[in-house]
Amino acid sequence: MEAFLVSTGIVALAEIGDKTQLLSLLLAARFRKPWPIVLGILVATLANHALAGAAGAWVTTVVGPQVLRWVLGGSFIAMASWMLVPDKLDDAGADKVPRLGVFATTVIAFFLAEMGDKTQVATVMLAAQYKAWLAVVAGTTLGMMLANAPVVWLGDRVLRRVPIRVVHRVSAAIFAALGIGALAGWA
């Protein structure tokens, strides 16, 4: 249960102000069809985070526990620093009409935007730390949905009220604490 709850919380916080959240806002403003967008985000996140979780689980089979502890600790501290750098959305092709429909366009755009993203990297690290693939993937997916679905339905009204800098700092502090904890051997 800890893996699920920690994964949900970390990803929900990390996603605020992230480029995929901005993409959610852009898709909602452009298409004004929330259900296919939210379902597309869910499908893309499940696929992306399932792969990331599998990579994290695989790492634990090839790296010894001491090396893994240092890699995870360093990775979490690096993630803390990364959280302090705000994302920007690339607007290339924003005015093209999708040929595949809103759902498929969302799945493809969201899956690609999530590649190498903070939340995907966090999923790899959490799966390696907790060795609980299903709990981590379920938690990170729920965290993504908690952060992105309201944006799709409520749009920029949500983003105007959320102090993104504060959320990024809190996220960075959590990642730093996880990194220090891993280096100290707490978990």
Secondary structure as GFF3:
##gff-version 3
##sequence-region A 1 187
A	DSSP	alpha_helix	2	15	.	.	.	ID=ss1
A	DSSP	alpha_helix	19	31	.	.	.	ID=ss2
A	DSSP	alpha_helix	34	62	.	.	.	ID=ss3
A	DSSP	alpha_helix	65	83	.	.	.	ID=ss4
A	DSSP	alpha_helix	101	114	.	.	.	ID=ss5
A	DSSP	alpha_helix	118	130	.	.	.	ID=ss6
A	DSSP	alpha_helix	133	154	.	.	.	ID=ss7
A	DSSP	alpha_helix	156	161	.	.	.	ID=ss8
A	DSSP	alpha_helix	164	184	.	.	.	ID=ss9
###
